[in-house]
Amino acid sequence: MNLLIFRAVSLTLLALFCIYLYFSGDIYLDFWAEDALFHARSFPYVIGIAGVFIAALLTILPTKPVSLAGIDTSHILPAVLLVALTSAFGLLLDYLGFIVASWLFLVSGFLLLGERAYIRIVVCASLLVGIFWLLMDLLEIYLAPGYWLEWLFNV
């Protein structure tokens, strides 16, 4: 890979992680969590600081030119599709609700990655979503049911 392109990509990552770290400070904290050691901003801060550190190292440290000739590119399309599927999950979460969106995400991900045991896919996705929903219910964390219930039942 051309060294100039590598530097441009690493500088872009550095800028994105700096922006991410800046906006992590805008995450709302409940009044009882403001003085806590671990709260809603903790993990985004860790990710942002680690990303800035790694991107800065990639930008500063010398690197050897890398040839892309021997790289197997057959896994690039599934990886890009998984990123698109994850983005679609985030966009549809409000509309479909946690249970439906998570189940569709898991089933689609299994199928995209090549799993063809359909009964196993449905059982695994249903168990995972059910257990996570039960855990969130026990912890009393509200998971929105989605707008589709309002559209369907005029609630």
N, C-alpha and C positions, 0 to 999 in steps of 0.2 A: 504494500500500500504506500502511496506517496506520503512522504513525511509531512508535507504541508497540509494534506487532507487530514492526517492523523492529529496534527496540532489543532486544526480548525474544529474537529469533532470534540477533542478534549476541552478546548476552550468553551465550546457550546455547552458541554456537560457541566463545566464549572459554573457558567452563567445560570443554567437551569437549577442547579443545586443551591446556588446563592439565593435565587428567587424563592425556591421552595423553603429554604431556611428562614428567609425574611417573612414569608406568609405563614409559617408555622406559629409565629407569635400571635396571629389573629385567631387561633383556635380558642373558642369560648371555654372558660373554666367555671365550674360551679364555685360558689363562694366558699364551701368547705374544702375544696381541692386546691385553692390558691397557694396555701402554705405547705401542702403535702410534698413529699420527696418525689413521688411518682404520680403523674396526672396525665391528662389527655395530650399535653404538649411534649411529654418526655420522649416517646418513641419517635415522633417526627423530628425532634431536635437531634436525636442520635443518628437517624438516617441522613438528615441534612448535613451534619458535621462530617460524618463518614464520607458522604458523597463529595463534599467540597475538598476534603483531604485527599481522596483518591484521584479526583479530577485534577487537582493541583499537582499531584505527583506525576500523573500522566502527561501533564503539560510541561513540567519542568525537567524531569529526568530524561536523559538521552535514550533514544530507542534506535534499534536497527530497522532498516526497511524490511517489510514483510511481503512475501510473495503470496498472492491469492491463488496460485496455479494448482496447488495440491489440496485445496480445501473442498470437502464434500458439501455441496449446496442443496442436497436433497431434503434437508430438514429446515430450510429457511421458510418455505411456504407454510408448513404447520405451525411454526413459531409465530409468524406474522398473523396467521388466522387465530391463534390463541390470544394474542394481544388484542385483536379486533373483538374476539368473543368476550374478553374481560372488560373491554370498553363498553360493549353492548350491555353486559350485565350491570355495570354501574349506571348506565343511562336508563335501563328498564326497571331498576330496583324500585323507584318511586311508583311507577305505573302498575307493575305486576305484583309488588309486595315481595317480602323476603322469601317466603316459601316457594312460590311459583318461579320467581326469577332464579333462585339458587338451584332448584331442581332442573330447570331448563339449562342452566349453565353447566351443571355437572354432567347431564346426559349428553349435551352437545360436545363438551370437552372429551368425554370418553369416546364418543363416535369419531371425533376429529383425530384422536390419537390412535385410532385403529382397533378399538375394542369392538368385537362383534357378537359377544354373548349378551343378547338383548335383555334376557331375564335378569342376569347378573347386574347389568347397568341400571335397570329400573330399581332393583332391590337395594343396591349400594347407594344410589342417589337418594332414594326415599329414606333409608336408615340414617344417612348422614344429615340430611336436612331435618328429619324428625328429632334426632338426638340434639342437634344444635339448637333447634327451636325450643326443645324441652329445657336445655341448659339456660337459654336466655330467659325463659319463663320462670325458672327457679331463681335466677338472679334478679328478677323483676326488671329486665331491660326491655323497653318497648320496641317491638318490631312492627313497622307499619304494614297493614295488610294490603296496601296498594289501592290505586284509584279504580281498578277494574271492578272491585266490589261495588263501588258507588255507581259506576256505569251500568253494571248488570242488575243490581237490586234497587237502585235509586235510594240508597241509604244516606 
